Amino acid sequence: MSEVAQLSNSEQPSKNNKLHVDIYVPLGVCACQWETFMNSVFQALTEYKDLVQFETKNLQSDEARALNLHGNSIVVDGEKIITSAYAFKNKLPDLLKEKGLI
């Protein structure tokens, strides 16, 4: 699977004035299995904290299954699925530019 995937328009939430980021990790297991991923994502988000609204969600949820997520993932504005914290960090400035926030 590509590190960045596109969701269909029917799965996109309504837009607001911030970039909406959902971070999916398996909350039902030991945090030691996903803490490095979360730390990397938070490190990327810190620089843009006023421009981003984020939420941590359970990878083992019905919502994650509906999105066909199988590993730690970041869903941006309901449009893109990013499965690598490194790819997210590199793509974040472009995502903010696309939305007109920077």
N, C-alpha and C positions, 0 to 999 in steps of 0.2 A: 504494500500500500504506500502511496506517496505520503510524504510528510505533511502535505497540505492538500485537502480535498474540498470540493465545492458541494454544498447542499442545494437541493432544489428550492425554488422560490416558496413553495408551500410550507417549508420547514423554517422559514425566516421569521424571527420575531419583529415587532414594530421597532423602528429606529428611534433613538433619542439623541441628545446632544453629547453623549459620551460613547466611547467604544465599549461595547458590552462583551466581557470575557467570562466564559464559564470554564472552570478548571475541573476536570473529571479525574479523580483518583479513587482507588478502592478503600473507602473509609472504614470498611469492616475488617481490615487486616492491620497488622502492625505498621505503624507510621514509618518504621525503618525501611519499608519497601517503597515508599513514595516520597519521603522527605527531601531527598536530593532533587527530584523533579520539581517539587513545590518551591524549594529554595531558589532554584534557577529561574522559575517563572516569576516569583516575587522580585527577584533581583532585576529582571527585565522591566517589570511593572513600576518599580519604585521611581524611576526617572520621570514617568508619565502619570503619576498617581492622580493628578487633578483631571486628567483627560479620560481615565478608564474607570469603569464600574466593573468589578469582578465578583464572582461568587464561586465558592468551592462546592462541588457536587459529587455525589457518590457514583463511581463507575459501575457499581452493581445495581443501579436503579433502572426502573422501567424507561425513564427518559433516556438514559445512556444506551439501553438496548434498542430503543426506537431510532437512535442516531447511528446504530451499528458500531459503537465504540468498543474496542477490544483491549485497549491498554491506556495508560495515562494519556490524556488528550486535553487540548484546549480548543474550545469552540468560540469563534470570534463573530459577534453580531449574528449568530445563527447561520452564517454563510460559509465559513471556512473551518475545517477541522485540521488542527496542527498537532502532530503526535511527537514532536521533538521540542524540548525547551530551547535548544540552540536555534532551531529554525524559527521559533516564535520570537526570540530576541532579535534576530536579524530582520524579520518581517514586520515587527511592530511599528517602526517609524513609517514604513510604507502604508500600513493599514490606517494609521492616524492621518497621513496625508490624503489618502483616498477618501476619507470621511470629512476632510476639510478642517481637522482639529489642529494641525500644525502646518 
